Amino acid sequence: MDLRYSKEDLAFRDEVRAFLAEHLPEEISSAVRSGGELTKATMEDWHAILNTRGWLATIWPKEFGGPGWSPVQKHIFEEECCRAYAPRIVPFGLNMLGPVLIKFGSKEQQDHYLPRILDGTDWWCQGYSEPGAGSDLASLKTRAERDGDEWVINGQKTWTTLGQHADWIFCLCRTDPDVKQQAGISFILVDMATPGIEVRPIKLIEGGHEVNEVFFTDVRVPIGNLVGEENKGWTIAKFLLTHERTGIAGVGFSMQALEEVKAIARKTMRGGKPLIEDPLFAARIAQAEIDLEAMKITNLRMLFKAQEQGAPGPETSLLKIKGTVINQELKDLARRALGPAAAPFPGHVSEGNLMFGPADTEHNAGRYFNNRKTSIFGGSNEIQRNIVTKTMLEL
Ligand SMILES: Cc1cc2nc3c(=O)[nH]c(=O)nc-3n(C[C@H](O)[C@H](O)[C@H](O)COP(=O)(O)OP(=O)(O)OC[C@H]3O[C@@H](n4cnc5c(N)ncnc54)[C@H](O)[C@@H]3O)c2cc1C
């Protein structure tokens, strides 16, 4: 594997940069840069801009509407989008359900749902976790029972990210309670407007509304909304999770965070010198940067492997662990560099016109606390270590 960018890759990078300079609206990039919560409209606007250019479904095969990029091109695109402070694409339809439908969906499901994901008609959310089923996901209890040509769903999902905006939810449901846990689960698509669904907000530690509980009471769904075979949903669930974990690694976002830490440490004075010249602080930044460089290579290796195999493998657990550990370290360094200016939460900063620190630190505390989630969602890092020991180290 040649790790230098070829002439073609560099030309592609220029094309992406030019596109971002022209089409990423300033109000969107500054909303991302400030670190505050993005509105639904902002996320939808960016989705539409990328779709118009044909650069939205970067991991879909070309025949389904993907751009047909090489792994290096995907990597460059992600890197450049982060450099320009483009929003993270909402992954549930594009990077989770899309690949599932392409691999396991019927032709009718592909023809119906995929174009609607692309043009933004349907906003999807993920109905996996339940109050008693997170790490031990296979113990989920939400029940789907056949009644004629419908499923009747009863139960509760939780931590449903952006479920308040969603038109549809893909759900893991128990369709056979009398067999081994993993053997009685099905993957079912549910219209959020169906009677019997209730969405209740959960507030996160920094006060944001990003996640929800979703309750199902006698929710009737057509039988045809089953993806793949009845009781074979666990295979689909695992396939989807490898895609989810690759996305969480977020190499580009850590590169962005690294630049931000360096910028803060250059401006912050400690003992009469810029903090970046403090040997202990500089060593921590250097360690994070080295780890990030190593992860970039690992990420590329996995993108190549996923392209050869048609799907990412269990190695994505490594990416998820490493990616989130690096990102959390960078967020921690940023807070340490800011010192007291990192303390206030949004809203406190301008209370009584009393400014605690530079305006661009306003969302720092919120971002730091919000970021704690990354080592939990998509399967906690402890669980990823278990997967690595079992599947890769065969212990
Ligand atoms: C912000 C956020 C957004 C999320 N979004 C979604 C979403 O959109 N859709 C969705 O379905 N889910 C979502 N989740 C749920 C997420 O996947 C679960 O929180 C995660 O899988 C952990 O499950 P749990 O919260 O039930 O914790 P638990 O499973 O109760 O785990 C608690 C602790 O015990 C540890 N632990 C548990 N079992 C083991 C073990 N065998 N070995 C070692 N350690 C163990 C865990 O690592 C963790 O530290 C989200 C979670 C968060 C925090």
The ligand as an SDF file (V2000), in Angstrom:
LIG
                    3D

 53 58  0  0  0  0  0  0  0  0999 V2000
  -25.5780    9.7590   23.5110 C   0  0  0  0  0  0  0  0  0  0  0  0
  -25.9860    8.3650   23.1790 C   0  0  0  0  0  0  0  0  0  0  0  0
  -26.6200    8.1210   21.9690 C   0  0  0  0  0  0  0  0  0  0  0  0
  -27.0540    6.8350   21.6560 C   0  0  0  0  0  0  0  0  0  0  0  0
  -27.7710    6.6400   20.4830 N   0  0  0  0  0  0  0  0  0  0  0  0
  -28.3450    5.4410   20.2650 C   0  0  0  0  0  0  0  0  0  0  0  0
  -29.2390    5.2650   19.1500 C   0  0  0  0  0  0  0  0  0  0  0  0
  -29.4670    6.1860   18.3560 O   0  0  0  0  0  0  0  0  0  0  0  0
  -29.8520    4.0710   19.0110 N   0  0  0  0  0  0  0  0  0  0  0  0
  -29.6190    3.0240   19.8600 C   0  0  0  0  0  0  0  0  0  0  0  0
  -30.2020    1.9590   19.6470 O   0  0  0  0  0  0  0  0  0  0  0  0
  -28.7780    3.1580   20.9080 N   0  0  0  0  0  0  0  0  0  0  0  0
  -28.1540    4.3260   21.1400 C   0  0  0  0  0  0  0  0  0  0  0  0
  -27.3110    4.5020   22.2330 N   0  0  0  0  0  0  0  0  0  0  0  0
  -27.1760    3.3910   23.1740 C   0  0  0  0  0  0  0  0  0  0  0  0
  -25.7800    2.8020   23.2620 C   0  0  0  0  0  0  0  0  0  0  0  0
  -25.5180    1.9470   22.1900 O   0  0  0  0  0  0  0  0  0  0  0  0
  -25.6920    2.0790   24.6300 C   0  0  0  0  0  0  0  0  0  0  0  0
  -25.7110    3.0970   25.6080 O   0  0  0  0  0  0  0  0  0  0  0  0
  -24.4580    1.2440   24.7640 C   0  0  0  0  0  0  0  0  0  0  0  0
  -24.5270    0.1140   23.9480 O   0  0  0  0  0  0  0  0  0  0  0  0
  -24.2430    0.7970   26.2400 C   0  0  0  0  0  0  0  0  0  0  0  0
  -25.3930    0.2090   26.7590 O   0  0  0  0  0  0  0  0  0  0  0  0
  -26.0240    0.7000   28.1380 P   0  0  0  0  0  0  0  0  0  0  0  0
  -26.1420    2.1800   28.0960 O   0  0  0  0  0  0  0  0  0  0  0  0
  -27.2610   -0.1040   28.3790 O   0  0  0  0  0  0  0  0  0  0  0  0
  -24.9210    0.3510   29.2380 O   0  0  0  0  0  0  0  0  0  0  0  0
  -24.7140   -1.0500   29.9670 P   0  0  0  0  0  0  0  0  0  0  0  0
  -24.7930   -2.1420   28.9830 O   0  0  0  0  0  0  0  0  0  0  0  0
  -25.6240   -1.1160   31.1480 O   0  0  0  0  0  0  0  0  0  0  0  0
  -23.2260   -0.9170   30.4590 O   0  0  0  0  0  0  0  0  0  0  0  0
  -22.8580   -0.1690   31.6260 C   0  0  0  0  0  0  0  0  0  0  0  0
  -21.3420   -0.2410   31.7840 C   0  0  0  0  0  0  0  0  0  0  0  0
  -20.9310   -1.6100   32.0010 O   0  0  0  0  0  0  0  0  0  0  0  0
  -19.9560   -2.0020   31.0410 C   0  0  0  0  0  0  0  0  0  0  0  0
  -20.2020   -3.3990   30.6350 N   0  0  0  0  0  0  0  0  0  0  0  0
  -21.3900   -3.9720   30.3580 C   0  0  0  0  0  0  0  0  0  0  0  0
  -21.2100   -5.2670   30.0050 N   0  0  0  0  0  0  0  0  0  0  0  0
  -19.8810   -5.5090   30.0480 C   0  0  0  0  0  0  0  0  0  0  0  0
  -19.0630   -6.6570   29.7650 C   0  0  0  0  0  0  0  0  0  0  0  0
  -19.5980   -7.8080   29.3600 N   0  0  0  0  0  0  0  0  0  0  0  0
  -17.7220   -6.5220   29.8980 N   0  0  0  0  0  0  0  0  0  0  0  0
  -17.1620   -5.3420   30.3030 C   0  0  0  0  0  0  0  0  0  0  0  0
  -17.8900   -4.2280   30.5900 N   0  0  0  0  0  0  0  0  0  0  0  0
  -19.2170   -4.3000   30.4550 C   0  0  0  0  0  0  0  0  0  0  0  0
  -20.1740   -1.0670   29.8590 C   0  0  0  0  0  0  0  0  0  0  0  0
  -18.9890   -0.8950   29.1170 O   0  0  0  0  0  0  0  0  0  0  0  0
  -20.5740    0.2350   30.5470 C   0  0  0  0  0  0  0  0  0  0  0  0
  -19.4250    0.9280   30.9620 O   0  0  0  0  0  0  0  0  0  0  0  0
  -26.8250    5.7620   22.5460 C   0  0  0  0  0  0  0  0  0  0  0  0
  -26.1460    6.0040   23.7590 C   0  0  0  0  0  0  0  0  0  0  0  0
  -25.7350    7.2880   24.0750 C   0  0  0  0  0  0  0  0  0  0  0  0
  -25.0420    7.5080   25.3940 C   0  0  0  0  0  0  0  0  0  0  0  0
  1  2  1  0
  2  3  1  0
  2 52  2  0
  3  4  2  0
  4  5  1  0
  4 50  1  0
  5  6  2  0
  6  7  1  0
  6 13  1  0
  7  8  2  0
  7  9  1  0
  9 10  1  0
 10 11  2  0
 10 12  1  0
 12 13  2  0
 13 14  1  0
 14 15  1  0
 14 50  1  0
 15 16  1  0
 16 17  1  0
 16 18  1  0
 18 19  1  0
 18 20  1  0
 20 21  1  0
 20 22  1  0
 22 23  1  0
 23 24  1  0
 24 25  2  0
 24 26  1  0
 24 27  1  0
 27 28  1  0
 28 29  2  0
 28 30  1  0
 28 31  1  0
 31 32  1  0
 32 33  1  0
 33 34  1  0
 33 48  1  0
 34 35  1  0
 35 36  1  0
 35 46  1  0
 36 37  1  0
 36 45  1  0
 37 38  2  0
 38 39  1  0
 39 40  1  0
 39 45  2  0
 40 41  1  0
 40 42  2  0
 42 43  1  0
 43 44  2  0
 44 45  1  0
 46 47  1  0
 46 48  1  0
 48 49  1  0
 50 51  2  0
 51 52  1  0
 52 53  1  0
M  END
$$$$
